[in-house]
Amino acid sequence: MSLIIKDTVILGIGNILLQDDGVGVHVIKQLENEKLPSTIELVDGGTSTLDTLGLFLDYKKVIVVDCLRAGLKPGTIYKIKPEDIKNYKKENLSIHDVQILDVARMANMMNKYPEVVIFGIEPEKIAVDLEMTQILISKIPDIIHNIKKELEIN
């Protein structure tokens, strides 16, 4: 019996009750229908990013999907690494992005250095509503394509 080692986690962050804020969680739900290598774990991180520290300790690579306000047009997909975020204005980042950086730093303090890649999607609207805006719904295939490219999966 061979044990499959999962070395990559894709973590969707967001609140599905707040329209486009839930994009990370919606992407995870879509990825559950995709054929992915058995080394990949999918996790709905919801809004409690500080609870995700274990993932940063256990996996070699962490891909985070979250909405990210950086001032470009809604639906823009950003691919950034934690070291790039210092170039973004803090007030433009969602509370999740800042916490993800804190979690990555905590992992580093525990001598764990996973490769962290964040796919952030510029939201159109964050308001109490279960439905994401059409523009973000239409971007989910692009986000998944970007993730697969990052993982070198066709």
N, C-alpha and C positions, 0 to 999 in steps of 0.2 A: 504494500500500500504506500503510495507516494503522497507526501503531504505537500499541498500547494501553498507556497509562501506568497502572501499578498504583500506587495511592496509599494503599491501606489494607492492612495485614497483620493477620491473626488468628493469634495465637501461642498454641498449646496447650502448657502446661508440666506436667511431672509424670513420675512413674515408674510405668509400667504394671505393674511387678512388685510394687508396694506398694498393691494394692487401690484405695481411693478417691483416693490420691495421683495416680493416673493420669488423673483426670477430664478435665484439659485436653487430653490426647492423644486420649482417646476422643471428645471433642466435635469435634476437628478431623477425625477419621475419619468422623463422622456428617455434618459439613458438606461433605465431599467428595461426598456424594450429593445435596446441595441445589443449587438453581439460584441461583447468586450472580452479581452483576455481574462483568464481566471485569476490573474495576479492583481486585479483591480477591485477595490472595495468602493461601493457607493454609499455615501452617508448624507442623510438629511439633517443638517446641523441646526435647523430652525433659527432661533434668535439667540440661543445661549452659547455664544462663541467661546466663552471661557471654559465651557465643558469639553471643548475639543482638544485640550492639551494632550490627552492620551494618543490621539491620532498623530500629532507632531512628534511624539516620542517613539511610536511604533512603526511608522512608515518611512521609506527612503524619500518618497516624493509625495507632496500634498498639493493638489490642485483645488483652489477655492473658486467658487462661482458665486458672485454677489452683485447687487446693484452698486454702482459707484458714480457719484456725482462729481464730475470734473469739468463741467461747463460746456461740453460739446453737444451735438444734437442728440436727442433721444434715440436710443437704439445703438449708439456707438459702442463698439466692443473694445475694451482696453485689455492688453495683456501686460501685466506688470509683475515685477518681483518685489519682495519687501524692501530691498535696498533702493528701489526706484521711487518708493512712496514719499521719501523725504522731499522730492521735487514737486509733490502735489501740496496744495494748500490744505492744512488740517481741517479748516472749516468746510471744505468741499467734500471731505470724506464722510462716509456713513459711519455711525458708531461701530458697525461690525468691522469695517476695514481697520480702524484704529485698534480694536480688540484683537483682530487676527495678528497684527504686528506684535502686540503684547504677548500673545500666545507663542508666536515664533521665537520671541526673545526669551521667554521662560524655558522653552525647549533647549535653546542654545545654552542657557545657564546650567541646564542639566546635562550638558555635553552631547546633545542631539542636534544634528544639523541637517534636517531634511531639505531637499530642494523644494522651495515653495513658489508656485506660480499662481497668480490671481487673475482670473478673467472677470473683469468688472464690466457691467453693462449700464450705460447711462439711462436712468429711468425717465419716462415721460410724466408719470403722475404717481404720487404716493398719497393715497387717501384710503379711507376704510371702504374696501370693496374686494370681493373675492376674485373678480375678473381682472387679469392684467390688461393693459392697453394693447390694441391690435399691433402696434409697432413692435412691442417687446415680444408678443406671441410670435410674430413673423421672424424674429431674430433667433429663436431657439435652434432651428436647424444650423444656422451659421455658428452659434456658440458651440454646438456639438461637433461641427466640422473642425473648429479651432482646437477643441479639446483632443479630438482624434489625431489631428496633425501634431499637437504637442506630444502625444503618446506614440506617435509614428504608427498609427493604425489606419488602414485604408477604409 
